Amino acid sequence: MHATINGSLTLLNSAPKSGPQLKTVVLASSIAAVEPAVQCQKKETSGPIIYLASKSAAERVFWEFKKQHNPAFTMTAMNPVQHLKSHDLLPVPTSPCQWIVPYVIDVRDVAKLIIYPIVHPAETDGERYIASSAASHPQAYADILRDALPEARGRIVEDESGKGYRKDYTLDEGEMIVDGGKEGKAIGGYMEFEQSVVDTARSFEGLVQGWWEFVIIVLN
């Protein structure tokens, strides 16, 4: 926590010294900074809770700096959900992570959104962009990959095909809703969820032995 807060303050306090050529500061934050769950733990505070708290603290410092100093440069925060990405070998999870928000966005869309405030500083100054394109589900990943990658079809468990998720990859009312409409409009629309899943899966080809099985574990 202290490292996160002090690191943010160090960068922000140094930013004005860059002079007039510095036009925009974009905070690459996370949906974790605004995740509504509240838990009170003491000595046994879990890693995920500490992560959520550190993200929230860093963004609070960011906005307090803007309010107190009113800098000449614009300030914008980006809060994306989980990324679907290429060539990023993630460790195989050993236990469920129920605290993770069940939404995803293609990392290429995140890159576009980070650039957007630099190109449109007046429009984005003081804004937070919660980037989310689709709700994910393990069965959806399996169904998409079975259809798109026939060479691996026999190795992807079919299970209950078509069940457990909506065809438009959204969640039902009453569940956690992450609205990324403003962000999608800013970049001219998000990449299709199916294409993101397939591109991510194909990026593992040749990189990991038994890569099909590895991809399914990671995407789940």
N, C-alpha and C positions, 0 to 999 in steps of 0.2 A: 504494500500500500504506500509506504513512505517513498519508495523508489519511483513508483508511478506518479505520485503527486509532485515530487521534487523534480523529476525528469521533465514533466509537462511545464512546470514553472520556469525551469532553466531555459527551455527552448522559447517560451513565450517572452520572457524578459530579454532574451537576446535578439528576438525578431526586430524590434524597432531600431536596433543598431545597424541593421542592414541597409537603411536608407530608403529613399523613395522608389528604388527599383523593386522593392518587395511590395507586391500588390495584393496578394491573397495568401491566407494560411488556411489549409484544409486539415481538419482533424480526422484521421482515419480511425474511427472508433468502432463500435460494434453494437448490435442489437442488445448485447448484454448490459450496456449502459442504461437502457431504459426498460429492461425486463422487470415486470411488476412484482415478482415473488419477493417476499420479505421473510427472512429467517434470522432468528437470534441464536447464535452459537457462541461458545466460549473457547476453551482450550482446544476443543476437538473440531473447530471450524474446518469444513472440507475445502479442498482446492477449488472446485467449481464456484462455491459461494465467495471465496476470496477473489476469484477472477471477476465475478459480477460486480463486487464492491469496488475493485480497483478501476474497472472501466467507468463506473458511475462517478467515482471520485475524480478521475482524470478529466471527464467532460465537465464536471461542475467547476473545476479550476479554469477550464477553457472559457466558459461563459462568464465567470466572475472577472476574469482578466479583461474581457471585452467591455463589460459594464463599468469597471473601475477606470480603465485607461483610455477607452474610446480611440483605439489606434487608427492610424491612417490607412492601414491595410484592412481588407475585408476578412471576415472569419466565418467559416462554414464547417459543420460537422457531418460526417458520413457514418451512418449506422447500419451496415449491411448484416443480413442474416448469414447462415452457413454458406460457404462458397462451393460451387461445383467447379473444379479446375483441372487443368492438364499438367502432367509431369510433376506431380507433387505426391510423393510416396508417404502416406500417412501411416502411423503405427496402428497395428491391428488392435481394436478395442478389446479389453479383457472383461469389461463389465458394462451394464447398461448406463447410459447418461440421460436420464429422464428429464434433466433440467434444460436440455438443449431445445431451443425453439424449433418446431417442426417445419421450418421454411428454408428455402434455398434460393440462391441467385448465382448466375454464371459469373465467374471472376472477371470475364471480359466486360460485362455490364458494369461491374464495380469500377473497373479502370476508367470507363467512359464517364461515370458519375464523379469520380475524383477530379477528372479534367474539367468537367462542366463548370464548377465555380471559378476556375481560372479564366475561362472564356466569357463567363457571364457573372462578373463580380457584383454588380449592382443588384441583380435579381436574387442572388443567393446569399448575400451578406446577412448574417444573423440567423440563417436557416439551418434546420436539421433535416437530413435526408435519410429516411429509414428505408433502405433498399431491400425489396423482397419481390420475387417474381412468381413463386409457386410453393405450394405445400407438398412436402415430400412424404413418401411412404415406401417401405421395403418392397411391398408387392408391386407398386408402380414401377420401381426400378427393374424388377425381374421381368415384368410384362414388356416393358419398352425394349430391354436388351434381347429378349427372346425373339421379338419381331424384327429388330434391326440388325441383329448379328446371327444369321442362321448357322454360321460355322461353330457357334458356341451354344446353340439352342439346347443340345442334349445335356449340357453341363450346368444349365441354369434351372434351378428347381422351379417347377410350375406352381406348386402349392394351390392356392385358391385364386386362380387368374381372374382379374377384374374386380376383386373384392377388396374392401378396406380403404378405398380412396375414391374421390370424385373424378370424373373424366376431365374436368377443367382444372384439376389440381388445386382446388381451393378447399377450405375446411368449412364444416357446417356452422350455422349460427349457434352461438353459445360456446364455441371453442375459441381458443386464442386466435384472434384475427390480426394479422400484420398487413396494413394497407400500404402498398408501395406504388400506388397510382400516380402520385405527384412525380415520383422519381422516374417511373417508366415513361411518362409523358415528356420529361425533360430530355431524355436521350432518344426519343423517337420510338420507344417500345423496347421490351425486353427480348432477349433471345428465347426461342421456344424451349420449354423444359425438356422435351424429348431429345432435341438436338444437343442440349447441354449434357444430358446423361450419356448419350452415345459418344460424344466427343471425349468426355472424361474417361469412359471405359476404354476407348481405343488408345488413349494416351499411355495406358499401362502395357500395351502390347510390346513384347520384346524387352521390357524393363524388369519384369518380375517373373520368376519361374512359377508356373501355375497361375498366371495372371488373371484368368477369368474368375477363379475362386477368390482371389485376393480382392478383385474389384467388387464382387458381391458383398464381401465382408465389410469393406470400407464404406460402400454406399449405404449399407444398412446401419 
